[in-house]
């Protein structure tokens, strides 16, 4: 009798593999029927795949071998997941002459999901390879809002689907194709505010063509991001992006490269807490060229051309051309020469700008570094305004180790002269970066900024921040002063970029001097005394209706820092003498590892500051306290506990009290096929009138069902 083939063995099966195991789970009390029905369907589908020819294995842990054939498929994972989210939020507002208004929101969501992952290929992975992950199931939600005067209830039930699909075609060929589509659902924590729920959809396809030294990629992508909280429209935010791009790299020869990039992008934003949208279409073409030359290719010449066109809510045109020559004369001496042309058109503003820079870098030894920079710029605006600007910078740094530790000294001196001729008009600023917080005033650098032209955004220009929602500003002494709003989307000390226009006077001259000096010595036993000085001094002379103010600033910081392996502490005195908002302050910051073992790690950090504002904008006093505790504890091989807590206190004699509390606790249990995660959060943010308080509980239970997959379909492990 001939041996039975795998096909014969499969044909003799009278019951699909895995059905008994699924049935036993389905019969357990308390298991939800819809999700178990999906599990039953998956097991039946798995048995259908099991009918395909497979290779015999002598043991369960033996890697599977793919027999020759047209189509290969392997399952990586199969699981059942249950999620439960409950959030409660209470917002209290006070208005003069009215009683307090209290808004209470309660939100409960349940999700039962069956998920699996698989991968495979057609004939050969280099021909067509794919992977897929799916989560599908049922979801139930209930929402209750109590505004004191009336209530609102809402409930919903539906089908949930998350996926992650990937396809690679002709991966090893000169022309290859990659396509993807995914949907992800996640919780996004926020400092001192309740978490948001985020759903992100993405899809795209790209084609890469390699021909000799030329590599070109064409791509089309689409993404949609939706965030929502349990206060309905006030927390909702939506972002949609559609992009087509071409990226081509040509390695002409060794040290000689040419790159062409084309981007066409459509961006639509609906902002959190705002009824306004931001809709823009951007088209950019950029050409980069780089060549190295010299006996050891120690010199380089790189240039680029860029054209950018934006249409929509903020239309603008930009053209930029620049070239840079870098010459390495010796190991100690380098020079850099740059020329750039920039043309900018926005609304009635039409600007042409030419700029030339020269930099000399001299490093006589490992301790010294000397940099000298000079520049000249000419700018012409469409409303008959000419601006000439020129200046220079000297920067000297010294860093040297000695028997006591290391000495670091840095000194910089810069001078700029700006001459304006014509009838007066506007200039522009693009991507001016500032760190925003709720205490220290931040000023736009230029006097006479036009409030209606201020545009705040992130570094990628993909997110716009809204006045009155994310930040606020006031116009004092000819300068715009910026403050972060605690309940907005700007995190404390986050870098925000600003575009704006500002008025320039007629027939004016401005001399500006900037100085910077740092002196510090790090002793071997951990102590570092330091002194840092920053200064800006301006002298302005002009005629016409726009008056230039002399803008002076000098800032002194004197401090001691003591550092050890497990702790550090710093004390600093700050004297900020500014034309508009001077203040004195002291700061204490520290960090200590309370516990550090392989299984348990606890760390505490904090800052205590006191400010005395001397009556520029306001005559006020401010106490500032920020404490943060993190704890990670592996209780046993199966159970872990992660805790994070933050407390923020601000006592402003003018603005009032601010209290912030943020607590997050996560228990995680993993053993065999079961994973359980229970997370809780408590948030409190109270400032000025409103008080925002809430808590949430998030439960995730995952049961691995990979052992139900027929061995013939399991991926190699």
Secondary structure as a PSIPRED ss2 file (coil, helix, strand):
# PSIPRED VFORMAT (PSIPRED V4.0)

   1 X C   1.000  0.000  0.000
   2 X C   1.000  0.000  0.000
   3 X C   1.000  0.000  0.000
   4 X C   1.000  0.000  0.000
   5 X C   1.000  0.000  0.000
   6 X H   0.000  1.000  0.000
   7 X H   0.000  1.000  0.000
   8 X H   0.000  1.000  0.000
   9 X H   0.000  1.000  0.000
  10 X H   0.000  1.000  0.000
  11 X H   0.000  1.000  0.000
  12 X H   0.000  1.000  0.000
  13 X C   1.000  0.000  0.000
  14 X C   1.000  0.000  0.000
  15 X C   1.000  0.000  0.000
  16 X C   1.000  0.000  0.000
  17 X C   1.000  0.000  0.000
  18 X C   1.000  0.000  0.000
  19 X H   0.000  1.000  0.000
  20 X H   0.000  1.000  0.000
  21 X H   0.000  1.000  0.000
  22 X H   0.000  1.000  0.000
  23 X H   0.000  1.000  0.000
  24 X H   0.000  1.000  0.000
  25 X H   0.000  1.000  0.000
  26 X H   0.000  1.000  0.000
  27 X C   1.000  0.000  0.000
  28 X C   1.000  0.000  0.000
  29 X C   1.000  0.000  0.000
  30 X C   1.000  0.000  0.000
  31 X C   1.000  0.000  0.000
  32 X C   1.000  0.000  0.000
  33 X H   0.000  1.000  0.000
  34 X H   0.000  1.000  0.000
  35 X H   0.000  1.000  0.000
  36 X H   0.000  1.000  0.000
  37 X H   0.000  1.000  0.000
  38 X H   0.000  1.000  0.000
  39 X H   0.000  1.000  0.000
  40 X H   0.000  1.000  0.000
  41 X H   0.000  1.000  0.000
  42 X H   0.000  1.000  0.000
  43 X H   0.000  1.000  0.000
  44 X H   0.000  1.000  0.000
  45 X H   0.000  1.000  0.000
  46 X H   0.000  1.000  0.000
  47 X H   0.000  1.000  0.000
  48 X H   0.000  1.000  0.000
  49 X H   0.000  1.000  0.000
  50 X C   1.000  0.000  0.000
  51 X C   1.000  0.000  0.000
  52 X C   1.000  0.000  0.000
  53 X C   1.000  0.000  0.000
  54 X C   1.000  0.000  0.000
  55 X C   1.000  0.000  0.000
  56 X C   1.000  0.000  0.000
  57 X C   1.000  0.000  0.000
  58 X C   1.000  0.000  0.000
  59 X C   1.000  0.000  0.000
  60 X C   1.000  0.000  0.000
  61 X C   1.000  0.000  0.000
  62 X C   1.000  0.000  0.000
  63 X C   1.000  0.000  0.000
  64 X C   1.000  0.000  0.000
  65 X C   1.000  0.000  0.000
  66 X C   1.000  0.000  0.000
  67 X C   1.000  0.000  0.000
  68 X C   1.000  0.000  0.000
  69 X C   1.000  0.000  0.000
  70 X C   1.000  0.000  0.000
  71 X E   0.000  0.000  1.000
  72 X E   0.000  0.000  1.000
  73 X E   0.000  0.000  1.000
  74 X E   0.000  0.000  1.000
  75 X E   0.000  0.000  1.000
  76 X E   0.000  0.000  1.000
  77 X E   0.000  0.000  1.000
  78 X E   0.000  0.000  1.000
  79 X E   0.000  0.000  1.000
  80 X E   0.000  0.000  1.000
  81 X E   0.000  0.000  1.000
  82 X E   0.000  0.000  1.000
  83 X E   0.000  0.000  1.000
  84 X E   0.000  0.000  1.000
  85 X E   0.000  0.000  1.000
  86 X E   0.000  0.000  1.000
  87 X E   0.000  0.000  1.000
  88 X E   0.000  0.000  1.000
  89 X E   0.000  0.000  1.000
  90 X E   0.000  0.000  1.000
  91 X E   0.000  0.000  1.000
  92 X E   0.000  0.000  1.000
  93 X E   0.000  0.000  1.000
  94 X C   1.000  0.000  0.000
  95 X C   1.000  0.000  0.000
  96 X C   1.000  0.000  0.000
  97 X C   1.000  0.000  0.000
  98 X C   1.000  0.000  0.000
  99 X C   1.000  0.000  0.000
 100 X C   1.000  0.000  0.000
 101 X E   0.000  0.000  1.000
 102 X E   0.000  0.000  1.000
 103 X E   0.000  0.000  1.000
 104 X E   0.000  0.000  1.000
 105 X E   0.000  0.000  1.000
 106 X E   0.000  0.000  1.000
 107 X E   0.000  0.000  1.000
 108 X E   0.000  0.000  1.000
 109 X E   0.000  0.000  1.000
 110 X E   0.000  0.000  1.000
 111 X E   0.000  0.000  1.000
 112 X E   0.000  0.000  1.000
 113 X E   0.000  0.000  1.000
 114 X E   0.000  0.000  1.000
 115 X E   0.000  0.000  1.000
 116 X E   0.000  0.000  1.000
 117 X E   0.000  0.000  1.000
 118 X E   0.000  0.000  1.000
 119 X E   0.000  0.000  1.000
 120 X E   0.000  0.000  1.000
 121 X E   0.000  0.000  1.000
 122 X E   0.000  0.000  1.000
 123 X C   1.000  0.000  0.000
 124 X C   1.000  0.000  0.000
 125 X C   1.000  0.000  0.000
 126 X C   1.000  0.000  0.000
 127 X C   1.000  0.000  0.000
 128 X E   0.000  0.000  1.000
 129 X E   0.000  0.000  1.000
 130 X E   0.000  0.000  1.000
 131 X E   0.000  0.000  1.000
 132 X E   0.000  0.000  1.000
 133 X E   0.000  0.000  1.000
 134 X E   0.000  0.000  1.000
 135 X E   0.000  0.000  1.000
 136 X E   0.000  0.000  1.000
 137 X E   0.000  0.000  1.000
 138 X E   0.000  0.000  1.000
 139 X E   0.000  0.000  1.000
 140 X E   0.000  0.000  1.000
 141 X E   0.000  0.000  1.000
 142 X E   0.000  0.000  1.000
 143 X E   0.000  0.000  1.000
 144 X E   0.000  0.000  1.000
 145 X E   0.000  0.000  1.000
 146 X E   0.000  0.000  1.000
 147 X C   1.000  0.000  0.000
 148 X C   1.000  0.000  0.000
 149 X C   1.000  0.000  0.000
 150 X C   1.000  0.000  0.000
 151 X E   0.000  0.000  1.000
 152 X E   0.000  0.000  1.000
 153 X E   0.000  0.000  1.000
 154 X E   0.000  0.000  1.000
 155 X E   0.000  0.000  1.000
 156 X E   0.000  0.000  1.000
 157 X E   0.000  0.000  1.000
 158 X E   0.000  0.000  1.000
 159 X E   0.000  0.000  1.000
 160 X E   0.000  0.000  1.000
 161 X E   0.000  0.000  1.000
 162 X E   0.000  0.000  1.000
 163 X E   0.000  0.000  1.000
 164 X E   0.000  0.000  1.000
 165 X E   0.000  0.000  1.000
 166 X E   0.000  0.000  1.000
 167 X E   0.000  0.000  1.000
 168 X E   0.000  0.000  1.000
 169 X E   0.000  0.000  1.000
 170 X C   1.000  0.000  0.000
 171 X C   1.000  0.000  0.000
 172 X C   1.000  0.000  0.000
 173 X C   1.000  0.000  0.000
 174 X C   1.000  0.000  0.000
 175 X E   0.000  0.000  1.000
 176 X E   0.000  0.000  1.000
 177 X E   0.000  0.000  1.000
 178 X E   0.000  0.000  1.000
 179 X E   0.000  0.000  1.000
 180 X E   0.000  0.000  1.000
 181 X E   0.000  0.000  1.000
 182 X E   0.000  0.000  1.000
 183 X E   0.000  0.000  1.000
 184 X E   0.000  0.000  1.000
 185 X E   0.000  0.000  1.000
 186 X E   0.000  0.000  1.000
 187 X E   0.000  0.000  1.000
 188 X E   0.000  0.000  1.000
 189 X E   0.000  0.000  1.000
 190 X E   0.000  0.000  1.000
 191 X C   1.000  0.000  0.000
 192 X C   1.000  0.000  0.000
 193 X E   0.000  0.000  1.000
 194 X E   0.000  0.000  1.000
 195 X E   0.000  0.000  1.000
 196 X E   0.000  0.000  1.000
 197 X E   0.000  0.000  1.000
 198 X E   0.000  0.000  1.000
 199 X E   0.000  0.000  1.000
 200 X E   0.000  0.000  1.000
 201 X E   0.000  0.000  1.000
 202 X E   0.000  0.000  1.000
 203 X E   0.000  0.000  1.000
 204 X E   0.000  0.000  1.000
 205 X E   0.000  0.000  1.000
 206 X E   0.000  0.000  1.000
 207 X E   0.000  0.000  1.000
 208 X E   0.000  0.000  1.000
 209 X E   0.000  0.000  1.000
 210 X E   0.000  0.000  1.000
 211 X E   0.000  0.000  1.000
 212 X C   1.000  0.000  0.000
 213 X C   1.000  0.000  0.000
 214 X E   0.000  0.000  1.000
 215 X E   0.000  0.000  1.000
 216 X E   0.000  0.000  1.000
 217 X E   0.000  0.000  1.000
 218 X E   0.000  0.000  1.000
 219 X E   0.000  0.000  1.000
 220 X E   0.000  0.000  1.000
 221 X E   0.000  0.000  1.000
 222 X E   0.000  0.000  1.000
 223 X E   0.000  0.000  1.000
 224 X E   0.000  0.000  1.000
 225 X E   0.000  0.000  1.000
 226 X E   0.000  0.000  1.000
 227 X E   0.000  0.000  1.000
 228 X E   0.000  0.000  1.000
 229 X C   1.000  0.000  0.000
 230 X C   1.000  0.000  0.000
 231 X C   1.000  0.000  0.000
 232 X H   0.000  1.000  0.000
 233 X H   0.000  1.000  0.000
 234 X H   0.000  1.000  0.000
 235 X C   1.000  0.000  0.000
 236 X C   1.000  0.000  0.000
 237 X E   0.000  0.000  1.000
 238 X E   0.000  0.000  1.000
 239 X E   0.000  0.000  1.000
 240 X E   0.000  0.000  1.000
 241 X E   0.000  0.000  1.000
 242 X E   0.000  0.000  1.000
 243 X E   0.000  0.000  1.000
 244 X E   0.000  0.000  1.000
 245 X E   0.000  0.000  1.000
 246 X E   0.000  0.000  1.000
 247 X E   0.000  0.000  1.000
 248 X E   0.000  0.000  1.000
 249 X E   0.000  0.000  1.000
 250 X E   0.000  0.000  1.000
 251 X E   0.000  0.000  1.000
 252 X E   0.000  0.000  1.000
 253 X E   0.000  0.000  1.000
 254 X C   1.000  0.000  0.000
 255 X C   1.000  0.000  0.000
 256 X E   0.000  0.000  1.000
 257 X E   0.000  0.000  1.000
 258 X E   0.000  0.000  1.000
 259 X E   0.000  0.000  1.000
 260 X E   0.000  0.000  1.000
 261 X E   0.000  0.000  1.000
 262 X E   0.000  0.000  1.000
 263 X E   0.000  0.000  1.000
 264 X E   0.000  0.000  1.000
 265 X E   0.000  0.000  1.000
 266 X E   0.000  0.000  1.000
 267 X E   0.000  0.000  1.000
 268 X E   0.000  0.000  1.000
 269 X E   0.000  0.000  1.000
 270 X E   0.000  0.000  1.000
 271 X C   1.000  0.000  0.000
 272 X C   1.000  0.000  0.000
 273 X C   1.000  0.000  0.000
 274 X C   1.000  0.000  0.000
 275 X C   1.000  0.000  0.000
 276 X C   1.000  0.000  0.000
 277 X E   0.000  0.000  1.000
 278 X E   0.000  0.000  1.000
 279 X E   0.000  0.000  1.000
 280 X E   0.000  0.000  1.000
 281 X E   0.000  0.000  1.000
 282 X E   0.000  0.000  1.000
 283 X E   0.000  0.000  1.000
 284 X E   0.000  0.000  1.000
 285 X E   0.000  0.000  1.000
 286 X E   0.000  0.000  1.000
 287 X E   0.000  0.000  1.000
 288 X E   0.000  0.000  1.000
 289 X E   0.000  0.000  1.000
 290 X E   0.000  0.000  1.000
 291 X E   0.000  0.000  1.000
 292 X E   0.000  0.000  1.000
 293 X E   0.000  0.000  1.000
 294 X C   1.000  0.000  0.000
 295 X C   1.000  0.000  0.000
 296 X C   1.000  0.000  0.000
 297 X C   1.000  0.000  0.000
 298 X C   1.000  0.000  0.000
 299 X E   0.000  0.000  1.000
 300 X E   0.000  0.000  1.000
 301 X E   0.000  0.000  1.000
 302 X E   0.000  0.000  1.000
 303 X E   0.000  0.000  1.000
 304 X E   0.000  0.000  1.000
 305 X E   0.000  0.000  1.000
 306 X E   0.000  0.000  1.000
 307 X E   0.000  0.000  1.000
 308 X E   0.000  0.000  1.000
 309 X E   0.000  0.000  1.000
 310 X E   0.000  0.000  1.000
 311 X E   0.000  0.000  1.000
 312 X E   0.000  0.000  1.000
 313 X C   1.000  0.000  0.000
 314 X C   1.000  0.000  0.000
 315 X C   1.000  0.000  0.000
 316 X E   0.000  0.000  1.000
 317 X E   0.000  0.000  1.000
 318 X E   0.000  0.000  1.000
 319 X E   0.000  0.000  1.000
 320 X E   0.000  0.000  1.000
 321 X E   0.000  0.000  1.000
 322 X E   0.000  0.000  1.000
 323 X E   0.000  0.000  1.000
 324 X E   0.000  0.000  1.000
 325 X E   0.000  0.000  1.000
 326 X E   0.000  0.000  1.000
 327 X E   0.000  0.000  1.000
 328 X E   0.000  0.000  1.000
 329 X C   1.000  0.000  0.000
 330 X C   1.000  0.000  0.000
 331 X C   1.000  0.000  0.000
 332 X C   1.000  0.000  0.000
 333 X E   0.000  0.000  1.000
 334 X E   0.000  0.000  1.000
 335 X E   0.000  0.000  1.000
 336 X E   0.000  0.000  1.000
 337 X E   0.000  0.000  1.000
 338 X E   0.000  0.000  1.000
 339 X E   0.000  0.000  1.000
 340 X E   0.000  0.000  1.000
 341 X E   0.000  0.000  1.000
 342 X E   0.000  0.000  1.000
 343 X E   0.000  0.000  1.000
 344 X E   0.000  0.000  1.000
 345 X E   0.000  0.000  1.000
 346 X E   0.000  0.000  1.000
 347 X C   1.000  0.000  0.000
 348 X C   1.000  0.000  0.000
 349 X E   0.000  0.000  1.000
 350 X E   0.000  0.000  1.000
 351 X E   0.000  0.000  1.000
 352 X E   0.000  0.000  1.000
 353 X E   0.000  0.000  1.000
 354 X E   0.000  0.000  1.000
 355 X E   0.000  0.000  1.000
 356 X E   0.000  0.000  1.000
 357 X E   0.000  0.000  1.000
 358 X E   0.000  0.000  1.000
 359 X E   0.000  0.000  1.000
 360 X E   0.000  0.000  1.000
 361 X E   0.000  0.000  1.000
 362 X E   0.000  0.000  1.000
 363 X C   1.000  0.000  0.000
 364 X C   1.000  0.000  0.000
 365 X C   1.000  0.000  0.000
 366 X C   1.000  0.000  0.000
 367 X C   1.000  0.000  0.000
 368 X E   0.000  0.000  1.000
 369 X E   0.000  0.000  1.000
 370 X E   0.000  0.000  1.000
 371 X E   0.000  0.000  1.000
 372 X E   0.000  0.000  1.000
 373 X E   0.000  0.000  1.000
 374 X E   0.000  0.000  1.000
 375 X E   0.000  0.000  1.000
 376 X E   0.000  0.000  1.000
 377 X E   0.000  0.000  1.000
 378 X E   0.000  0.000  1.000
 379 X E   0.000  0.000  1.000
 380 X E   0.000  0.000  1.000
 381 X E   0.000  0.000  1.000
 382 X C   1.000  0.000  0.000
 383 X C   1.000  0.000  0.000
 384 X C   1.000  0.000  0.000
 385 X E   0.000  0.000  1.000
 386 X E   0.000  0.000  1.000
 387 X E   0.000  0.000  1.000
 388 X E   0.000  0.000  1.000
 389 X E   0.000  0.000  1.000
 390 X E   0.000  0.000  1.000
 391 X E   0.000  0.000  1.000
 392 X E   0.000  0.000  1.000
 393 X E   0.000  0.000  1.000
 394 X E   0.000  0.000  1.000
 395 X E   0.000  0.000  1.000
 396 X E   0.000  0.000  1.000
 397 X E   0.000  0.000  1.000
 398 X E   0.000  0.000  1.000
 399 X E   0.000  0.000  1.000
 400 X E   0.000  0.000  1.000
 401 X E   0.000  0.000  1.000
 402 X C   1.000  0.000  0.000
 403 X C   1.000  0.000  0.000
 404 X C   1.000  0.000  0.000
 405 X E   0.000  0.000  1.000
 406 X E   0.000  0.000  1.000
 407 X E   0.000  0.000  1.000
 408 X E   0.000  0.000  1.000
 409 X E   0.000  0.000  1.000
 410 X E   0.000  0.000  1.000
 411 X E   0.000  0.000  1.000
 412 X E   0.000  0.000  1.000
 413 X E   0.000  0.000  1.000
 414 X E   0.000  0.000  1.000
 415 X E   0.000  0.000  1.000
 416 X E   0.000  0.000  1.000
 417 X E   0.000  0.000  1.000
 418 X E   0.000  0.000  1.000
 419 X E   0.000  0.000  1.000
 420 X E   0.000  0.000  1.000
 421 X E   0.000  0.000  1.000
 422 X E   0.000  0.000  1.000
 423 X C   1.000  0.000  0.000
 424 X C   1.000  0.000  0.000
 425 X E   0.000  0.000  1.000
 426 X E   0.000  0.000  1.000
 427 X E   0.000  0.000  1.000
 428 X E   0.000  0.000  1.000
 429 X E   0.000  0.000  1.000
 430 X E   0.000  0.000  1.000
 431 X E   0.000  0.000  1.000
 432 X E   0.000  0.000  1.000
 433 X E   0.000  0.000  1.000
 434 X E   0.000  0.000  1.000
 435 X E   0.000  0.000  1.000
 436 X E   0.000  0.000  1.000
 437 X C   1.000  0.000  0.000
 438 X C   1.000  0.000  0.000
 439 X C   1.000  0.000  0.000
 440 X C   1.000  0.000  0.000
 441 X C   1.000  0.000  0.000
 442 X E   0.000  0.000  1.000
 443 X E   0.000  0.000  1.000
 444 X C   1.000  0.000  0.000
 445 X C   1.000  0.000  0.000
 446 X C   1.000  0.000  0.000
 447 X C   1.000  0.000  0.000
 448 X C   1.000  0.000  0.000
 449 X E   0.000  0.000  1.000
 450 X C   1.000  0.000  0.000
 451 X H   0.000  1.000  0.000
 452 X H   0.000  1.000  0.000
 453 X H   0.000  1.000  0.000
 454 X C   1.000  0.000  0.000
 455 X E   0.000  0.000  1.000
 456 X E   0.000  0.000  1.000
 457 X E   0.000  0.000  1.000
 458 X C   1.000  0.000  0.000
 459 X C   1.000  0.000  0.000
 460 X C   1.000  0.000  0.000
 461 X C   1.000  0.000  0.000
 462 X C   1.000  0.000  0.000
 463 X C   1.000  0.000  0.000
 464 X E   0.000  0.000  1.000
 465 X E   0.000  0.000  1.000
 466 X C   1.000  0.000  0.000
 467 X E   0.000  0.000  1.000
 468 X C   1.000  0.000  0.000
 469 X C   1.000  0.000  0.000
 470 X C   1.000  0.000  0.000
 471 X E   0.000  0.000  1.000
 472 X E   0.000  0.000  1.000
 473 X E   0.000  0.000  1.000
 474 X E   0.000  0.000  1.000
 475 X E   0.000  0.000  1.000
 476 X E   0.000  0.000  1.000
 477 X C   1.000  0.000  0.000
 478 X C   1.000  0.000  0.000
 479 X E   0.000  0.000  1.000
 480 X E   0.000  0.000  1.000
 481 X E   0.000  0.000  1.000
 482 X E   0.000  0.000  1.000
 483 X E   0.000  0.000  1.000
 484 X E   0.000  0.000  1.000
 485 X C   1.000  0.000  0.000
 486 X C   1.000  0.000  0.000
 487 X C   1.000  0.000  0.000
 488 X C   1.000  0.000  0.000
 489 X C   1.000  0.000  0.000
 490 X C   1.000  0.000  0.000
 491 X C   1.000  0.000  0.000
 492 X C   1.000  0.000  0.000
 493 X C   1.000  0.000  0.000
 494 X E   0.000  0.000  1.000
 495 X E   0.000  0.000  1.000
 496 X E   0.000  0.000  1.000
 497 X E   0.000  0.000  1.000
 498 X E   0.000  0.000  1.000
 499 X E   0.000  0.000  1.000
 500 X E   0.000  0.000  1.000
 501 X E   0.000  0.000  1.000
 502 X E   0.000  0.000  1.000
 503 X E   0.000  0.000  1.000
 504 X E   0.000  0.000  1.000
 505 X C   1.000  0.000  0.000
 506 X E   0.000  0.000  1.000
 507 X E   0.000  0.000  1.000
 508 X E   0.000  0.000  1.000
 509 X E   0.000  0.000  1.000
 510 X E   0.000  0.000  1.000
 511 X E   0.000  0.000  1.000
 512 X E   0.000  0.000  1.000
 513 X E   0.000  0.000  1.000
 514 X E   0.000  0.000  1.000
 515 X E   0.000  0.000  1.000
 516 X E   0.000  0.000  1.000
 517 X E   0.000  0.000  1.000
 518 X E   0.000  0.000  1.000
 519 X E   0.000  0.000  1.000
 520 X E   0.000  0.000  1.000
 521 X E   0.000  0.000  1.000
 522 X E   0.000  0.000  1.000
 523 X E   0.000  0.000  1.000
 524 X C   1.000  0.000  0.000
 525 X C   1.000  0.000  0.000
 526 X C   1.000  0.000  0.000
 527 X E   0.000  0.000  1.000
 528 X E   0.000  0.000  1.000
 529 X E   0.000  0.000  1.000
 530 X E   0.000  0.000  1.000
 531 X E   0.000  0.000  1.000
 532 X E   0.000  0.000  1.000
 533 X E   0.000  0.000  1.000
 534 X E   0.000  0.000  1.000
 535 X E   0.000  0.000  1.000
 536 X E   0.000  0.000  1.000
 537 X E   0.000  0.000  1.000
 538 X E   0.000  0.000  1.000
 539 X E   0.000  0.000  1.000
 540 X E   0.000  0.000  1.000
 541 X E   0.000  0.000  1.000
 542 X E   0.000  0.000  1.000
 543 X E   0.000  0.000  1.000
 544 X C   1.000  0.000  0.000
 545 X C   1.000  0.000  0.000
 546 X C   1.000  0.000  0.000
 547 X C   1.000  0.000  0.000
 548 X C   1.000  0.000  0.000
 549 X C   1.000  0.000  0.000
 550 X C   1.000  0.000  0.000
 551 X C   1.000  0.000  0.000
 552 X C   1.000  0.000  0.000
 553 X E   0.000  0.000  1.000
 554 X E   0.000  0.000  1.000
 555 X E   0.000  0.000  1.000
 556 X E   0.000  0.000  1.000
 557 X E   0.000  0.000  1.000
 558 X E   0.000  0.000  1.000
 559 X E   0.000  0.000  1.000
 560 X E   0.000  0.000  1.000
 561 X E   0.000  0.000  1.000
 562 X E   0.000  0.000  1.000
 563 X E   0.000  0.000  1.000
 564 X C   1.000  0.000  0.000
 565 X C   1.000  0.000  0.000
 566 X C   1.000  0.000  0.000
 567 X E   0.000  0.000  1.000
 568 X E   0.000  0.000  1.000
 569 X E   0.000  0.000  1.000
 570 X E   0.000  0.000  1.000
 571 X E   0.000  0.000  1.000
 572 X E   0.000  0.000  1.000
 573 X E   0.000  0.000  1.000
 574 X E   0.000  0.000  1.000
 575 X E   0.000  0.000  1.000
 576 X E   0.000  0.000  1.000
 577 X E   0.000  0.000  1.000
 578 X E   0.000  0.000  1.000
 579 X C   1.000  0.000  0.000
 580 X C   1.000  0.000  0.000
 581 X C   1.000  0.000  0.000
 582 X C   1.000  0.000  0.000
 583 X E   0.000  0.000  1.000
 584 X E   0.000  0.000  1.000
 585 X E   0.000  0.000  1.000
 586 X E   0.000  0.000  1.000
 587 X E   0.000  0.000  1.000
 588 X E   0.000  0.000  1.000
 589 X E   0.000  0.000  1.000
 590 X E   0.000  0.000  1.000
 591 X E   0.000  0.000  1.000
 592 X E   0.000  0.000  1.000
 593 X E   0.000  0.000  1.000
 594 X E   0.000  0.000  1.000
 595 X E   0.000  0.000  1.000
 596 X E   0.000  0.000  1.000
 597 X C   1.000  0.000  0.000
 598 X C   1.000  0.000  0.000
 599 X C   1.000  0.000  0.000
 600 X E   0.000  0.000  1.000
 601 X E   0.000  0.000  1.000
 602 X E   0.000  0.000  1.000
 603 X E   0.000  0.000  1.000
 604 X E   0.000  0.000  1.000
 605 X E   0.000  0.000  1.000
 606 X E   0.000  0.000  1.000
 607 X E   0.000  0.000  1.000
 608 X E   0.000  0.000  1.000
 609 X E   0.000  0.000  1.000
 610 X E   0.000  0.000  1.000
 611 X E   0.000  0.000  1.000
 612 X E   0.000  0.000  1.000
 613 X E   0.000  0.000  1.000
 614 X C   1.000  0.000  0.000
 615 X C   1.000  0.000  0.000
 616 X C   1.000  0.000  0.000
 617 X C   1.000  0.000  0.000
 618 X C   1.000  0.000  0.000
 619 X C   1.000  0.000  0.000
 620 X C   1.000  0.000  0.000
 621 X E   0.000  0.000  1.000
 622 X E   0.000  0.000  1.000
 623 X E   0.000  0.000  1.000
 624 X E   0.000  0.000  1.000
 625 X E   0.000  0.000  1.000
 626 X E   0.000  0.000  1.000
 627 X E   0.000  0.000  1.000
 628 X E   0.000  0.000  1.000
 629 X E   0.000  0.000  1.000
 630 X E   0.000  0.000  1.000
 631 X E   0.000  0.000  1.000
 632 X E   0.000  0.000  1.000
 633 X E   0.000  0.000  1.000
 634 X E   0.000  0.000  1.000
 635 X C   1.000  0.000  0.000
 636 X C   1.000  0.000  0.000
 637 X C   1.000  0.000  0.000
 638 X C   1.000  0.000  0.000
 639 X E   0.000  0.000  1.000
 640 X E   0.000  0.000  1.000
 641 X E   0.000  0.000  1.000
 642 X E   0.000  0.000  1.000
 643 X E   0.000  0.000  1.000
 644 X E   0.000  0.000  1.000
 645 X E   0.000  0.000  1.000
 646 X E   0.000  0.000  1.000
 647 X E   0.000  0.000  1.000
 648 X E   0.000  0.000  1.000
 649 X E   0.000  0.000  1.000
 650 X E   0.000  0.000  1.000
 651 X E   0.000  0.000  1.000
 652 X E   0.000  0.000  1.000
 653 X C   1.000  0.000  0.000
 654 X C   1.000  0.000  0.000
 655 X C   1.000  0.000  0.000
 656 X E   0.000  0.000  1.000
 657 X E   0.000  0.000  1.000
 658 X E   0.000  0.000  1.000
 659 X E   0.000  0.000  1.000
 660 X E   0.000  0.000  1.000
 661 X E   0.000  0.000  1.000
 662 X E   0.000  0.000  1.000
 663 X E   0.000  0.000  1.000
 664 X E   0.000  0.000  1.000
 665 X E   0.000  0.000  1.000
 666 X E   0.000  0.000  1.000
 667 X E   0.000  0.000  1.000
 668 X E   0.000  0.000  1.000
 669 X E   0.000  0.000  1.000
 670 X E   0.000  0.000  1.000
 671 X E   0.000  0.000  1.000
 672 X C   1.000  0.000  0.000
 673 X C   1.000  0.000  0.000
 674 X E   0.000  0.000  1.000
 675 X E   0.000  0.000  1.000
 676 X E   0.000  0.000  1.000
 677 X E   0.000  0.000  1.000
 678 X E   0.000  0.000  1.000
 679 X E   0.000  0.000  1.000
 680 X E   0.000  0.000  1.000
 681 X E   0.000  0.000  1.000
 682 X E   0.000  0.000  1.000
 683 X E   0.000  0.000  1.000
 684 X E   0.000  0.000  1.000
 685 X E   0.000  0.000  1.000
 686 X E   0.000  0.000  1.000
 687 X E   0.000  0.000  1.000
 688 X C   1.000  0.000  0.000
 689 X C   1.000  0.000  0.000
 690 X C   1.000  0.000  0.000
 691 X E   0.000  0.000  1.000
 692 X E   0.000  0.000  1.000
 693 X E   0.000  0.000  1.000
 694 X E   0.000  0.000  1.000
 695 X E   0.000  0.000  1.000
 696 X E   0.000  0.000  1.000
 697 X E   0.000  0.000  1.000
 698 X E   0.000  0.000  1.000
 699 X E   0.000  0.000  1.000
 700 X E   0.000  0.000  1.000
 701 X E   0.000  0.000  1.000
 702 X E   0.000  0.000  1.000
 703 X E   0.000  0.000  1.000
 704 X E   0.000  0.000  1.000
 705 X C   1.000  0.000  0.000
 706 X H   0.000  1.000  0.000
 707 X H   0.000  1.000  0.000
 708 X H   0.000  1.000  0.000
 709 X C   1.000  0.000  0.000
 710 X C   1.000  0.000  0.000
 711 X H   0.000  1.000  0.000
 712 X H   0.000  1.000  0.000
 713 X H   0.000  1.000  0.000
 714 X E   0.000  0.000  1.000
 715 X C   1.000  0.000  0.000
 716 X C   1.000  0.000  0.000
 717 X C   1.000  0.000  0.000
